[in-house]
């Protein structure tokens, strides 16, 4: 199999797993008898394993020169960790199993992103169209998950996710070998110096705040939707609408980003996120405003994520891109996700603090918007701007 179909399949199955895990994990934990504080704590600890994991696996991939082996091992060990979800023995066994799953799960995406950019020769438009397959996988499983939840309850999650984990593992064995030597050209600037660059620090802090703002949506939206009286199928349709907007945005992201500065794009995307969370806080009981807020996912996630990936690719030399992607994944998705999940769990108060939680999320996104405005108007190349 050539690179492109194999990459499409890998993204489809990877995000297919997340389409089951992310929206319905809160409902699954709620069904196992955990309260919102316990759910927030478990999500925070599990997400925290993503802080260290990406850098560990990036270092292994860099030194071994075998990123595909790292991805395959990660998928296999993540599936083994996931098996703990089949047993119902309380909080601590779930925590141990999901922490194991999350740690090994982090071996996959940073290497997959680097491999994809390598196969498409850093063509953002080609990357966006391949990455669209991940959004399709996500939306298919979100919709299916809503139907399965109504039919079987929250216990549909363990088996459904395991099946897609196994499909992901199979897809990774179809990927052609990445030519490591072509990617590891000499770095002119040390990694330790690059990560102290003020532009990178502002970019990372803005992305961290934005990711923290997403935590109540990722962790509690399905519970929020249920509390507002929406059915499982409706909830699946809401999330599906967001991902449909994401798919369109990813497809056109390359063209949209051409000759436009990160300052402009990220400021607009983060600003839309502010509006999105305020709408969820105050108008989610109106189905039309809720649907409109979901459409804003196109900017607040898809375009923002495409900008971030391209920023990392341009900021770090080829030799350091794997570590750059790993650092981004660890700090932003790991650190930001963990802090946000814990704080959301404390604030949520079994649904009584929902409005406050989403309002604070909007303020975090507003702070990210201000930081995005401070970025230079020119594009960074290997730690400099041109």
Phi, psi and omega per residue, in radians:
X1 nan 2.373 3.105
X2 -1.242 2.982 -3.013
X3 -1.103 -0.811 -2.984
X4 -1.103 -0.885 3.108
X5 -1.056 -0.643 3.135
X6 -1.165 -0.692 3.102
X7 -1.156 -0.712 3.100
X8 -1.031 -0.791 3.137
X9 -1.141 -0.693 -3.141
X10 -1.125 -0.784 3.109
X11 -1.136 -0.717 -3.133
X12 -1.037 -0.805 -3.092
X13 -1.316 -0.646 3.127
X14 -1.049 -0.898 -3.106
X15 -1.370 -0.305 2.979
X16 -1.100 -0.725 3.057
X17 -1.041 -0.785 3.139
X18 -1.157 -0.503 3.102
X19 -1.133 -0.449 3.035
X20 -1.530 -0.759 -2.984
X21 -1.269 -0.905 -2.970
X22 -1.164 -0.914 -3.063
X23 -1.253 -0.528 -2.966
X24 -1.879 0.004 -3.113
X25 -1.162 -0.694 3.104
X26 -1.075 -0.745 3.090
X27 -1.116 -0.671 3.119
X28 -1.094 -0.814 -3.139
X29 -1.180 -0.650 3.073
X30 -1.082 -0.709 3.098
X31 -1.150 -0.443 3.087
X32 -1.479 0.061 3.033
X33 1.648 0.188 3.137
X34 -1.481 2.482 3.056
X35 -1.499 3.076 -3.035
X36 -1.124 -0.596 3.107
X37 -1.151 -0.743 3.092
X38 -1.115 -0.724 3.137
X39 -1.093 -0.794 3.124
X40 -1.080 -0.726 3.134
X41 -1.142 -0.775 3.139
X42 -1.115 -0.768 3.108
X43 -1.079 -0.684 -3.124
X44 -1.146 -0.804 -3.107
X45 -1.182 -0.734 3.118
X46 -1.116 -0.767 -3.140
X47 -1.154 -0.564 -3.136
X48 -1.085 -0.474 3.106
X49 -1.130 -0.286 3.112
X50 -1.443 -0.092 3.099
X51 -1.277 -0.842 -3.078
X52 -1.507 -0.649 -3.005
X53 -0.899 -0.937 -3.081
X54 -0.998 -0.715 -3.129
X55 -1.192 -0.661 3.099
X56 -1.071 -0.843 -3.094
X57 -1.238 -0.579 3.092
X58 -1.120 -0.696 3.118
X59 -1.141 -0.732 3.100
X60 -1.079 -0.790 -3.133
X61 -1.120 -0.699 -3.115
X62 -1.168 -0.759 -3.085
X63 -1.352 -0.577 -3.138
X64 -1.459 -0.424 -3.067
X65 1.233 0.366 -3.082
X66 -2.271 1.212 -3.120
X67 -1.096 -0.577 3.120
X68 -1.136 -0.697 3.109
X69 -1.101 -0.692 3.112
X70 -1.092 -0.788 3.125
X71 -1.091 -0.766 -3.109
X72 -1.157 -0.740 3.103
X73 -1.099 -0.706 3.124
X74 -1.075 -0.770 -3.133
X75 -1.129 -0.712 3.136
X76 -1.135 -0.846 -3.099
X77 -1.226 -0.550 3.054
X78 -1.126 -0.704 3.104
X79 -1.092 -0.684 3.107
X80 -1.118 -0.765 3.095
X81 -1.085 -0.623 -3.126
X82 -1.125 -0.430 -3.112
X83 -1.005 -0.401 3.140
X84 -1.111 -0.380 -3.103
X85 -1.209 -0.290 -3.133
X86 -1.327 -0.371 -3.116
X87 -1.725 2.483 3.132
X88 -1.981 1.521 -3.110
X89 -2.158 0.421 3.056
X90 1.674 -2.964 -2.969
X91 -1.130 -0.893 -2.962
X92 -1.194 -0.739 3.056
X93 -1.090 -0.662 3.079
X94 -1.090 -0.752 3.139
X95 -1.050 -0.828 -3.109
X96 -1.078 -0.805 -3.097
X97 -1.155 -0.768 -3.115
X98 -1.276 -0.526 3.044
X99 -1.131 -0.721 3.084
X100 -1.100 -0.807 3.097
X101 -0.992 -0.854 -3.062
X102 -1.132 -0.702 -3.123
X103 -1.087 -0.816 -3.123
X104 -1.315 -0.473 3.082
X105 -1.059 -0.550 -3.106
X106 -1.217 -0.164 3.113
X107 -1.291 -0.251 -2.918
X108 -1.615 -1.083 -2.895
X109 -1.128 -0.800 -3.140
X110 -1.000 -0.711 3.120
X111 -1.197 -0.630 3.118
X112 -1.152 -0.688 3.116
X113 -1.121 -0.796 3.132
X114 -1.095 -0.759 3.138
X115 -1.090 -0.711 -3.120
X116 -1.123 -0.821 3.105
X117 -1.081 -0.574 3.103
X118 -1.174 -0.779 -3.121
X119 -1.158 -0.538 -3.100
X120 -1.758 0.165 3.108
X121 0.974 0.778 3.077
X122 1.082 0.425 3.095
X123 -1.431 1.885 -3.074
X124 -1.099 -0.645 3.141
X125 -1.117 -0.777 3.121
X126 -1.136 -0.694 3.087
X127 -1.042 -0.814 -3.112
X128 -1.036 -0.676 -3.104
X129 -1.285 -0.604 3.045
X130 -1.215 -0.741 -3.130
X131 -1.108 -0.408 3.084
X132 -1.004 -0.562 3.126
X133 -1.048 -0.590 3.087
X134 -1.122 -0.721 3.123
X135 -1.158 -0.644 3.082
X136 -1.115 -0.789 3.099
X137 -1.039 -0.714 -3.135
X138 -1.107 -0.835 -3.069
X139 -1.182 -0.650 3.112
X140 -1.063 -0.769 -3.094
X141 -1.343 -0.530 3.049
X142 -1.106 -0.811 3.136
X143 -1.116 -0.781 3.105
X144 -1.106 -0.692 3.135
X145 -1.075 -0.682 3.104
X146 -1.071 -0.739 3.113
X147 -1.175 -0.766 3.140
X148 -1.124 -0.642 3.126
X149 -1.096 -0.745 3.128
X150 -1.169 -0.564 -3.065
X151 -1.485 -0.701 -2.998
X152 -2.094 -0.102 -3.082
X153 1.418 -3.051 -3.022
X154 -1.202 -0.233 -3.137
X155 -1.345 0.044 3.030
X156 -1.182 -0.382 -2.937
X157 -1.131 -0.820 -3.047
X158 -0.989 -0.885 -3.077
X159 -1.230 -0.732 -3.108
X160 -1.051 -0.818 -3.134
X161 -1.163 -0.655 -3.139
X162 -1.091 -0.709 3.141
X163 -1.057 -0.731 3.134
X164 -1.318 -0.488 3.013
X165 -1.075 -0.726 3.131
X166 -1.199 -0.642 3.061
X167 -1.134 -0.660 3.080
X168 -1.084 -0.812 3.129
X169 -1.011 -0.758 3.125
X170 -1.106 -0.693 -3.117
X171 -1.135 -0.587 -3.131
X172 -1.183 -0.451 3.089
X173 -1.351 -0.184 3.082
X174 -1.583 -0.202 -3.134
X175 -1.223 2.359 3.053
X176 -1.225 2.814 -3.107
X177 -1.135 2.367 3.048
X178 -1.427 2.316 3.125
X179 -1.406 1.638 -3.028
X180 -1.115 -0.691 -3.070
X181 -1.064 -0.560 3.129
X182 -1.254 -0.419 -3.099
X183 -1.553 -0.358 -2.998
X184 -1.759 0.982 3.045
X185 -1.281 2.845 -3.031
X186 -1.125 2.388 3.088
X187 -1.567 2.267 -3.112
X188 -1.512 -0.362 -3.117
X189 -2.154 2.282 -3.137
X190 -1.103 2.572 3.130
X191 -1.027 -0.717 -3.109
X192 -1.072 -0.537 3.109
X193 -1.392 -0.678 -3.120
X194 -1.066 -0.709 -3.049
X195 -1.291 -0.103 3.052
X196 -1.679 -0.033 -3.116
X197 -1.112 2.314 -3.046
X198 -1.125 -0.584 3.109
X199 -1.138 -0.795 3.114
X200 -1.088 -0.738 -3.119
X201 -1.088 -0.731 3.110
X202 -1.173 -0.728 3.096
X203 -1.054 -0.790 -3.112
X204 -1.166 -0.719 3.140
X205 -1.134 -0.720 3.098
X206 -1.081 -0.782 3.129
X207 -1.138 -0.636 3.106
X208 -1.089 -0.824 3.131
X209 -1.099 -0.697 3.117
X210 -1.104 -0.778 -3.139
X211 -1.110 -0.673 3.057
X212 -1.035 -0.657 -3.127
X213 -1.184 -0.424 3.137
X214 -1.367 -0.269 -2.998
X215 -1.009 -0.803 3.126
X216 -1.125 -0.551 3.099
X217 -1.188 -0.838 -3.131
X218 -1.160 -0.687 -3.021
X219 -1.526 -0.512 -2.941
X220 -2.285 0.024 -3.071
X221 -1.081 -0.727 -3.129
X222 -1.108 -0.664 3.076
X223 -1.179 -0.719 3.113
X224 -1.050 -0.814 3.141
X225 -1.083 -0.745 3.101
X226 -1.081 -0.760 -3.120
X227 -1.147 -0.468 3.107
X228 -1.441 -0.047 3.070
X229 1.702 0.106 3.112
X230 -1.426 2.585 3.141
X231 -1.419 2.961 3.092
X232 -1.068 -0.689 3.113
X233 -1.142 -0.736 3.101
X234 -1.091 -0.730 3.111
X235 -1.056 -0.766 3.078
X236 -1.047 -0.672 3.115
X237 -1.182 -0.674 3.093
X238 -1.050 -0.870 -3.131
X239 -1.148 -0.658 3.098
X240 -1.075 -0.652 3.092
X241 -1.097 -0.741 3.111
X242 -1.065 -0.756 -3.096
X243 -1.282 -0.552 3.051
X244 -1.071 -0.749 3.069
X245 -1.096 -0.669 3.106
X246 -1.076 -0.738 -3.117
X247 -1.068 -0.829 3.130
X248 -1.071 -0.749 -3.116
X249 -1.136 -0.749 3.111
X250 -1.079 -0.678 -3.087
X251 -1.095 -0.664 -3.088
X252 -1.768 0.086 -3.055
X253 -1.034 -0.742 -3.110
X254 -1.030 -0.780 3.130
X255 -1.189 -0.690 -3.126
X256 -1.135 -0.645 -3.075
X257 -1.393 -0.277 -3.067
X258 -1.095 2.180 3.088
X259 1.097 0.384 3.048
X260 -2.068 2.521 -3.066
X261 -1.375 2.693 3.053
X262 -1.129 -0.563 3.125
X263 -1.034 -0.829 -3.141
X264 -1.141 -0.887 -3.047
X265 -1.122 -0.823 -3.095
X266 -1.207 -0.636 3.109
X267 -1.080 -0.776 3.115
X268 -1.132 -0.806 -3.108
X269 -1.104 -0.771 -3.137
X270 -1.208 -0.614 3.083
X271 -1.111 -0.693 3.064
X272 -1.104 -0.557 3.114
X273 -1.174 -0.642 3.060
X274 -1.000 -0.867 3.127
X275 -1.055 -0.727 -3.095
X276 -1.032 -0.825 -3.090
X277 -1.258 -0.587 3.075
X278 -1.153 -0.641 3.075
X279 -1.126 -0.728 3.105
X280 -1.143 -0.626 -3.124
X281 -1.181 -0.719 -2.964
X282 -1.960 -0.287 -2.996
X283 -2.345 0.315 -3.079
X284 -1.216 -0.283 3.100
X285 -1.342 -0.191 3.044
X286 -1.689 2.030 -2.992
X287 -1.073 -0.568 -3.099
X288 -1.277 -0.732 3.083
X289 -1.166 -0.622 3.098
X290 -1.110 -0.767 3.104
X291 -1.092 -0.712 3.118
X292 -1.086 -0.716 3.123
X293 -1.088 -0.588 3.127
X294 -1.205 -0.598 3.119
X295 -1.136 -0.451 3.122
X296 -1.180 -0.165 3.070
X297 -1.045 -0.455 3.120
X298 -0.978 -0.770 -3.138
X299 -1.538 -0.804 -3.014
X300 -1.184 -0.404 3.058
X301 -2.048 -1.048 -2.942
X302 -1.081 -0.936 -3.119
X303 -1.215 -0.702 3.112
X304 -1.063 -0.735 -3.140
X305 -1.176 -0.746 3.113
X306 -1.061 -0.718 3.084
X307 -1.071 -0.764 -3.119
X308 -1.102 -0.776 -3.137
X309 -1.100 -0.751 3.138
X310 -1.203 -0.623 3.088
X311 -1.038 -0.839 -3.141
X312 -1.089 -0.746 -3.130
X313 -1.100 -0.641 -3.106
X314 -1.480 -0.539 -3.081
X315 -1.288 -0.703 -3.080
X316 -1.705 2.440 3.010
X317 -1.076 2.808 -3.055
X318 -0.945 -0.713 -3.084
X319 -1.103 -0.470 -3.029
X320 -1.858 0.097 -3.064
X321 -1.175 -0.639 3.116
X322 -1.066 -0.773 3.103
X323 -1.197 -0.603 3.094
X324 -1.127 -0.785 3.096
X325 -1.112 -0.702 -3.136
X326 -1.152 -0.730 3.108
X327 -1.085 -0.769 3.119
X328 -1.056 -0.839 -3.127
X329 -1.085 -0.730 -3.095
X330 -1.205 -0.867 -3.087
X331 -1.232 -0.808 -3.027
X332 -1.389 -1.062 -3.080
X333 -1.286 -0.623 3.116
X334 -1.362 -1.088 -3.092
X335 -1.157 -0.894 3.136
X336 -1.089 -0.725 3.124
X337 -1.145 -0.698 -3.123
X338 -1.179 -0.830 3.140
X339 -1.092 -0.795 -3.139
X340 -1.104 -0.727 -3.131
X341 -1.129 -0.752 -3.136
X342 -1.127 -0.833 -3.130
X343 -1.114 -0.685 3.111
X344 -1.096 -0.721 3.122
X345 -1.079 -0.666 3.121
X346 -1.215 -0.746 -3.063
X347 -1.348 -0.481 -2.978
X348 -1.111 -0.729 3.079
X349 0.916 0.897 3.115
X350 0.963 0.577 3.081
X351 1.785 -0.348 -3.113
X352 -1.208 -0.430 -3.130
X353 -1.810 0.348 -3.048
X354 -1.064 -0.815 -3.111
X355 -1.098 -0.778 3.104
X356 -1.070 -0.746 -3.094
X357 -1.094 -0.814 3.137
X358 -1.240 -0.500 3.072
X359 -1.169 -0.735 3.088
X360 -1.145 -0.646 3.071
X361 -1.031 -0.716 3.115
X362 -1.109 -0.667 3.116
X363 -1.186 -0.641 3.065
X364 -1.103 -0.740 3.105
X365 -1.132 -0.591 3.097
X366 -1.142 -0.726 3.082
X367 -1.087 -0.674 3.089
X368 -1.109 -0.655 3.130
X369 -1.103 -0.748 3.123
X370 -1.088 -0.731 3.107
X371 -1.138 -0.677 3.122
X372 -1.075 -0.602 3.106
X373 -1.124 -0.385 -3.120
X374 -1.480 -0.127 -3.134
X375 -1.241 2.671 3.119
X376 -1.198 2.689 3.139
X377 -1.348 -0.260 3.133
X378 -1.684 2.859 -3.051
X379 -1.567 2.389 -3.133
X380 -1.349 2.441 3.040
X381 -2.333 1.994 3.138
X382 0.903 0.849 3.046
X383 1.478 0.060 3.107
X384 -2.212 3.050 3.030
X385 -1.987 2.575 3.137
X386 -2.106 nan nan
